[in-house]
């Protein structure tokens, strides 16, 4: 294959990217954008839990005590997780806490899929509640990825992230 001087590489390897820029060869948004997107969704959901807890009460499994307090607590967890994702120093901890949170609320999604539900503002069709558990897993993975706990970084992210002291420079 013939390349002219100054033309980008086309051998399948990523070209070097200047700090602050990103290489979107995968079509996925960079991690910072993914953490901001998840934070935005959690800010909305957490606020909704606090402002309209009555919408979430029918979703609570009957064996859990203090359903109203738990709904409010879940809203606070979502807000705290969102704030943590927005703060680089806390992003990894927030991602771990959110992953645990999504595991803890999973039984409510299973209950609703099995029993069905009628809640104002949500679809009353049963298929909607069967879609929620698989999406819960995707959101859990989204949190881990946003917190840089799983997944690969793009070339732009690797180039712009400062190395920790004592870490050898890439060759």
HELIX and SHEET records of a PDB file:
HELIX    1   1 UNK A   31  UNK A   51  1                                  21    
HELIX    2   2 UNK A   54  UNK A   57  1                                   4    
HELIX    3   3 UNK A   67  UNK A   86  1                                  20    
HELIX    4   4 UNK A   91  UNK A  115  1                                  25    
HELIX    5   5 UNK A  126  UNK A  146  1                                  21    
HELIX    6   6 UNK A  155  UNK A  160  1                                   6    
END                                                                             
